[in-house]
Amino acid sequence: MGCPDDRWYLRHRSLVVDLAICLKTVSTFPSGSGAR
């Protein structure tokens, strides 16, 4: 019962990393309000 947990953790980690990158990018670009 540790396989699904591991997968969830990995998926969550991926999301967190993505969010961190997005935040870093926004921090680098002060006028990144309409970067998307």
mmCIF file as Biopython writes it, N, C-alpha, C and O atoms, coordinates in Angstrom:
data_model
#
loop_
_atom_site.group_PDB
_atom_site.id
_atom_site.type_symbol
_atom_site.label_atom_id
_atom_site.label_alt_id
_atom_site.label_comp_id
_atom_site.label_asym_id
_atom_site.label_entity_id
_atom_site.label_seq_id
_atom_site.pdbx_PDB_ins_code
_atom_site.Cartn_x
_atom_site.Cartn_y
_atom_site.Cartn_z
_atom_site.occupancy
_atom_site.B_iso_or_equiv
_atom_site.auth_seq_id
_atom_site.auth_asym_id
_atom_site.pdbx_PDB_model_num
ATOM 1   N N  . MET A ? 1  ? 0.853  -1.206 0.000   1.0 0.0 1  A 1 
ATOM 2   C CA . MET A ? 1  ? 0.000  0.000  0.000   1.0 0.0 1  A 1 
ATOM 3   C C  . MET A ? 1  ? 0.885  1.251  0.000   1.0 0.0 1  A 1 
ATOM 4   O O  . MET A ? 1  ? 0.503  2.306  0.506   1.0 0.0 1  A 1 
ATOM 5   N N  . GLY A ? 2  ? 2.073  1.100  -0.581  1.0 0.0 2  A 1 
ATOM 6   C CA . GLY A ? 2  ? 2.999  2.245  -0.595  1.0 0.0 2  A 1 
ATOM 7   C C  . GLY A ? 2  ? 3.227  2.717  -2.022  1.0 0.0 2  A 1 
ATOM 8   O O  . GLY A ? 2  ? 3.850  3.754  -2.254  1.0 0.0 2  A 1 
ATOM 9   N N  . CYS A ? 3  ? 2.717  1.948  -2.974  1.0 0.0 3  A 1 
ATOM 10  C CA . CYS A ? 3  ? 2.923  2.323  -4.395  1.0 0.0 3  A 1 
ATOM 11  C C  . CYS A ? 3  ? 2.097  3.571  -4.727  1.0 0.0 3  A 1 
ATOM 12  O O  . CYS A ? 3  ? 2.641  4.551  -5.238  1.0 0.0 3  A 1 
ATOM 13  N N  . PRO A ? 4  ? 0.799  3.546  -4.443  1.0 0.0 4  A 1 
ATOM 14  C CA . PRO A ? 4  ? -0.057 4.702  -4.755  1.0 0.0 4  A 1 
ATOM 15  C C  . PRO A ? 4  ? 0.414  5.944  -4.015  1.0 0.0 4  A 1 
ATOM 16  O O  . PRO A ? 4  ? 0.412  7.044  -4.566  1.0 0.0 4  A 1 
ATOM 17  N N  . ASP A ? 5  ? 0.813  5.762  -2.772  1.0 0.0 5  A 1 
ATOM 18  C CA . ASP A ? 5  ? 1.283  6.899  -1.974  1.0 0.0 5  A 1 
ATOM 19  C C  . ASP A ? 5  ? 2.508  7.526  -2.634  1.0 0.0 5  A 1 
ATOM 20  O O  . ASP A ? 5  ? 2.614  8.747  -2.756  1.0 0.0 5  A 1 
ATOM 21  N N  . ASP A ? 6  ? 3.421  6.666  -3.052  1.0 0.0 6  A 1 
ATOM 22  C CA . ASP A ? 6  ? 4.655  7.154  -3.696  1.0 0.0 6  A 1 
ATOM 23  C C  . ASP A ? 6  ? 4.298  7.949  -4.951  1.0 0.0 6  A 1 
ATOM 24  O O  . ASP A ? 6  ? 4.861  9.011  -5.218  1.0 0.0 6  A 1 
ATOM 25  N N  . ARG A ? 7  ? 3.357  7.410  -5.704  1.0 0.0 7  A 1 
ATOM 26  C CA . ARG A ? 7  ? 2.988  8.074  -6.966  1.0 0.0 7  A 1 
ATOM 27  C C  . ARG A ? 7  ? 2.359  9.436  -6.637  1.0 0.0 7  A 1 
ATOM 28  O O  . ARG A ? 7  ? 2.669  10.436 -7.285  1.0 0.0 7  A 1 
ATOM 29  N N  . TRP A ? 8  ? 1.508  9.472  -5.668  1.0 0.0 8  A 1 
ATOM 30  C CA . TRP A ? 8  ? 0.855  10.737 -5.295  1.0 0.0 8  A 1 
ATOM 31  C C  . TRP A ? 8  ? 1.905  11.762 -4.877  1.0 0.0 8  A 1 
ATOM 32  O O  . TRP A ? 8  ? 1.862  12.930 -5.262  1.0 0.0 8  A 1 
ATOM 33  N N  . TYR A ? 9  ? 2.840  11.280 -4.078  1.0 0.0 9  A 1 
ATOM 34  C CA . TYR A ? 9  ? 3.900  12.180 -3.586  1.0 0.0 9  A 1 
ATOM 35  C C  . TYR A ? 9  ? 4.687  12.756 -4.768  1.0 0.0 9  A 1 
ATOM 36  O O  . TYR A ? 9  ? 4.966  13.953 -4.831  1.0 0.0 9  A 1 
ATOM 37  N N  . LEU A ? 10 ? 5.031  11.869 -5.696  1.0 0.0 10 A 1 
ATOM 38  C CA . LEU A ? 10 ? 5.813  12.306 -6.870  1.0 0.0 10 A 1 
ATOM 39  C C  . LEU A ? 10 ? 5.007  13.333 -7.665  1.0 0.0 10 A 1 
ATOM 40  O O  . LEU A ? 10 ? 5.540  14.347 -8.116  1.0 0.0 10 A 1 
ATOM 41  N N  . ARG A ? 11 ? 3.736  13.054 -7.824  1.0 0.0 11 A 1 
ATOM 42  C CA . ARG A ? 11 ? 2.894  13.962 -8.627  1.0 0.0 11 A 1 
ATOM 43  C C  . ARG A ? 11 ? 2.794  15.307 -7.910  1.0 0.0 11 A 1 
ATOM 44  O O  . ARG A ? 11 ? 2.902  16.359 -8.539  1.0 0.0 11 A 1 
ATOM 45  N N  . HIS A ? 12 ? 2.593  15.271 -6.625  1.0 0.0 12 A 1 
ATOM 46  C CA . HIS A ? 12 ? 2.471  16.514 -5.860  1.0 0.0 12 A 1 
ATOM 47  C C  . HIS A ? 12 ? 3.775  17.315 -5.954  1.0 0.0 12 A 1 
ATOM 48  O O  . HIS A ? 12 ? 3.777  18.539 -6.085  1.0 0.0 12 A 1 
ATOM 49  N N  . ARG A ? 13 ? 4.884  16.567 -5.881  1.0 0.0 13 A 1 
ATOM 50  C CA . ARG A ? 13 ? 6.201  17.231 -5.932  1.0 0.0 13 A 1 
ATOM 51  C C  . ARG A ? 13 ? 6.357  17.933 -7.286  1.0 0.0 13 A 1 
ATOM 52  O O  . ARG A ? 13 ? 6.866  19.051 -7.361  1.0 0.0 13 A 1 
ATOM 53  N N  . SER A ? 14 ? 5.923  17.276 -8.324  1.0 0.0 14 A 1 
ATOM 54  C CA . SER A ? 14 ? 6.046  17.855 -9.680  1.0 0.0 14 A 1 
ATOM 55  C C  . SER A ? 14 ? 5.262  19.174 -9.723  1.0 0.0 14 A 1 
ATOM 56  O O  . SER A ? 14 ? 5.727  20.174 -10.270 1.0 0.0 14 A 1 
ATOM 57  N N  . LEU A ? 15 ? 4.079  19.148 -9.139  1.0 0.0 15 A 1 
ATOM 58  C CA . LEU A ? 15 ? 3.234  20.344 -9.158  1.0 0.0 15 A 1 
ATOM 59  C C  . LEU A ? 15 ? 3.906  21.469 -8.376  1.0 0.0 15 A 1 
ATOM 60  O O  . LEU A ? 15 ? 3.922  22.622 -8.808  1.0 0.0 15 A 1 
ATOM 61  N N  . VAL A ? 16 ? 4.457  21.112 -7.223  1.0 0.0 16 A 1 
ATOM 62  C CA . VAL A ? 16 ? 5.123  22.124 -6.381  1.0 0.0 16 A 1 
ATOM 63  C C  . VAL A ? 16 ? 6.295  22.738 -7.136  1.0 0.0 16 A 1 
ATOM 64  O O  . VAL A ? 16 ? 6.506  23.951 -7.107  1.0 0.0 16 A 1 
ATOM 65  N N  . VAL A ? 17 ? 7.052  21.876 -7.815  1.0 0.0 17 A 1 
ATOM 66  C CA . VAL A ? 17 ? 8.222  22.373 -8.574  1.0 0.0 17 A 1 
ATOM 67  C C  . VAL A ? 17 ? 7.748  23.326 -9.665  1.0 0.0 17 A 1 
ATOM 68  O O  . VAL A ? 17 ? 8.336  24.388 -9.874  1.0 0.0 17 A 1 
ATOM 69  N N  . ASP A ? 18 ? 6.690  22.941 -10.353 1.0 0.0 18 A 1 
ATOM 70  C CA . ASP A ? 18 ? 6.156  23.791 -11.431 1.0 0.0 18 A 1 
ATOM 71  C C  . ASP A ? 18 ? 5.759  25.158 -10.862 1.0 0.0 18 A 1 
ATOM 72  O O  . ASP A ? 18 ? 6.046  26.203 -11.446 1.0 0.0 18 A 1 
ATOM 73  N N  . LEU A ? 19 ? 5.100  25.116 -9.725  1.0 0.0 19 A 1 
ATOM 74  C CA . LEU A ? 19 ? 4.649  26.366 -9.100  1.0 0.0 19 A 1 
ATOM 75  C C  . LEU A ? 19 ? 5.850  27.215 -8.704  1.0 0.0 19 A 1 
ATOM 76  O O  . LEU A ? 19 ? 5.855  28.431 -8.894  1.0 0.0 19 A 1 
ATOM 77  N N  . ALA A ? 20 ? 6.860  26.564 -8.156  1.0 0.0 20 A 1 
ATOM 78  C CA . ALA A ? 20 ? 8.074  27.280 -7.722  1.0 0.0 20 A 1 
ATOM 79  C C  . ALA A ? 20 ? 8.726  27.964 -8.922  1.0 0.0 20 A 1 
ATOM 80  O O  . ALA A ? 20 ? 9.145  29.119 -8.838  1.0 0.0 20 A 1 
ATOM 81  N N  . ILE A ? 21 ? 8.807  27.247 -10.028 1.0 0.0 21 A 1 
ATOM 82  C CA . ILE A ? 21 ? 9.428  27.816 -11.238 1.0 0.0 21 A 1 
ATOM 83  C C  . ILE A ? 21 ? 8.617  29.029 -11.701 1.0 0.0 21 A 1 
ATOM 84  O O  . ILE A ? 21 ? 9.175  30.069 -12.051 1.0 0.0 21 A 1 
ATOM 85  N N  . CYS A ? 22 ? 7.312  28.875 -11.693 1.0 0.0 22 A 1 
ATOM 86  C CA . CYS A ? 22 ? 6.439  29.972 -12.144 1.0 0.0 22 A 1 
ATOM 87  C C  . CYS A ? 22 ? 6.670  31.193 -11.241 1.0 0.0 22 A 1 
ATOM 88  O O  . CYS A ? 22 ? 6.783  32.322 -11.719 1.0 0.0 22 A 1 
ATOM 89  N N  . LEU A ? 23 ? 6.736  30.943 -9.944  1.0 0.0 23 A 1 
ATOM 90  C CA . LEU A ? 23 ? 6.933  32.042 -8.991  1.0 0.0 23 A 1 
ATOM 91  C C  . LEU A ? 23 ? 8.278  32.711 -9.237  1.0 0.0 23 A 1 
ATOM 92  O O  . LEU A ? 23 ? 8.391  33.937 -9.223  1.0 0.0 23 A 1 
ATOM 93  N N  . LYS A ? 24 ? 9.288  31.892 -9.463  1.0 0.0 24 A 1 
ATOM 94  C CA . LYS A ? 24 ? 10.650 32.443 -9.696  1.0 0.0 24 A 1 
ATOM 95  C C  . LYS A ? 24 ? 10.637 33.295 -10.963 1.0 0.0 24 A 1 
ATOM 96  O O  . LYS A ? 24 ? 11.231 34.372 -11.003 1.0 0.0 24 A 1 
ATOM 97  N N  . THR A ? 25 ? 9.963  32.808 -11.982 1.0 0.0 25 A 1 
ATOM 98  C CA . THR A ? 25 ? 9.907  33.547 -13.251 1.0 0.0 25 A 1 
ATOM 99  C C  . THR A ? 25 ? 9.225  34.898 -13.029 1.0 0.0 25 A 1 
ATOM 100 O O  . THR A ? 25 ? 9.687  35.928 -13.519 1.0 0.0 25 A 1 
ATOM 101 N N  . VAL A ? 26 ? 8.136  34.876 -12.295 1.0 0.0 26 A 1 
ATOM 102 C CA . VAL A ? 26 ? 7.396  36.125 -12.029 1.0 0.0 26 A 1 
ATOM 103 C C  . VAL A ? 26 ? 8.282  37.073 -11.222 1.0 0.0 26 A 1 
ATOM 104 O O  . VAL A ? 26 ? 8.277  38.285 -11.440 1.0 0.0 26 A 1 
ATOM 105 N N  . SER A ? 27 ? 9.041  36.502 -10.290 1.0 0.0 27 A 1 
ATOM 106 C CA . SER A ? 27 ? 9.920  37.325 -9.443  1.0 0.0 27 A 1 
ATOM 107 C C  . SER A ? 27 ? 10.995 37.977 -10.316 1.0 0.0 27 A 1 
ATOM 108 O O  . SER A ? 27 ? 11.361 39.136 -10.116 1.0 0.0 27 A 1 
ATOM 109 N N  . THR A ? 28 ? 11.487 37.213 -11.277 1.0 0.0 28 A 1 
ATOM 110 C CA . THR A ? 28 ? 12.535 37.745 -12.164 1.0 0.0 28 A 1 
ATOM 111 C C  . THR A ? 28 ? 11.960 38.860 -13.036 1.0 0.0 28 A 1 
ATOM 112 O O  . THR A ? 28 ? 12.613 39.874 -13.284 1.0 0.0 28 A 1 
ATOM 113 N N  . PHE A ? 29 ? 10.736 38.653 -13.489 1.0 0.0 29 A 1 
ATOM 114 C CA . PHE A ? 29 ? 10.100 39.668 -14.343 1.0 0.0 29 A 1 
ATOM 115 C C  . PHE A ? 29 ? 9.047  40.428 -13.539 1.0 0.0 29 A 1 
ATOM 116 O O  . PHE A ? 29 ? 7.943  39.924 -13.330 1.0 0.0 29 A 1 
ATOM 117 N N  . PRO A ? 30 ? 9.381  41.630 -13.091 1.0 0.0 30 A 1 
ATOM 118 C CA . PRO A ? 30 ? 8.435  42.429 -12.291 1.0 0.0 30 A 1 
ATOM 119 C C  . PRO A ? 30 ? 7.137  42.691 -13.050 1.0 0.0 30 A 1 
ATOM 120 O O  . PRO A ? 30 ? 6.063  42.748 -12.451 1.0 0.0 30 A 1 
ATOM 121 N N  . SER A ? 31 ? 7.239  42.849 -14.368 1.0 0.0 31 A 1 
ATOM 122 C CA . SER A ? 31 ? 6.017  43.137 -15.132 1.0 0.0 31 A 1 
ATOM 123 C C  . SER A ? 31 ? 5.576  41.873 -15.865 1.0 0.0 31 A 1 
ATOM 124 O O  . SER A ? 31 ? 5.349  41.879 -17.075 1.0 0.0 31 A 1 
ATOM 125 N N  . GLY A ? 32 ? 5.460  40.781 -15.091 1.0 0.0 32 A 1 
ATOM 126 C CA . GLY A ? 32 ? 5.040  39.503 -15.698 1.0 0.0 32 A 1 
ATOM 127 C C  . GLY A ? 32 ? 3.558  39.273 -15.457 1.0 0.0 32 A 1 
ATOM 128 O O  . GLY A ? 32 ? 3.104  38.131 -15.397 1.0 0.0 32 A 1 
ATOM 129 N N  . SER A ? 33 ? 2.807  40.351 -15.319 1.0 0.0 33 A 1 
ATOM 130 C CA . SER A ? 33 ? 1.367  40.214 -15.069 1.0 0.0 33 A 1 
ATOM 131 C C  . SER A ? 33 ? 0.701  39.579 -16.286 1.0 0.0 33 A 1 
ATOM 132 O O  . SER A ? 33 ? -0.188 38.738 -16.148 1.0 0.0 33 A 1 
ATOM 133 N N  . GLY A ? 34 ? 1.132  39.983 -17.473 1.0 0.0 34 A 1 
ATOM 134 C CA . GLY A ? 34 ? 0.525  39.433 -18.696 1.0 0.0 34 A 1 
ATOM 135 C C  . GLY A ? 34 ? 1.538  38.579 -19.443 1.0 0.0 34 A 1 
ATOM 136 O O  . GLY A ? 34 ? 1.542  38.532 -20.673 1.0 0.0 34 A 1 
ATOM 137 N N  . ALA A ? 35 ? 2.398  37.903 -18.685 1.0 0.0 35 A 1 
ATOM 138 C CA . ALA A ? 35 ? 3.425  37.065 -19.334 1.0 0.0 35 A 1 
ATOM 139 C C  . ALA A ? 35 ? 2.747  35.852 -19.960 1.0 0.0 35 A 1 
ATOM 140 O O  . ALA A ? 35 ? 3.222  35.300 -20.952 1.0 0.0 35 A 1 
ATOM 141 N N  . ARG A ? 36 ? 1.615  35.444 -19.355 1.0 0.0 36 A 1 
ATOM 142 C CA . ARG A ? 36 ? 0.930  34.250 -19.863 1.0 0.0 36 A 1 
ATOM 143 C C  . ARG A ? 36 ? 0.211  34.678 -21.126 1.0 0.0 36 A 1 
ATOM 144 O O  . ARG A ? 36 ? -0.452 33.861 -21.765 1.0 0.0 36 A 1 
#
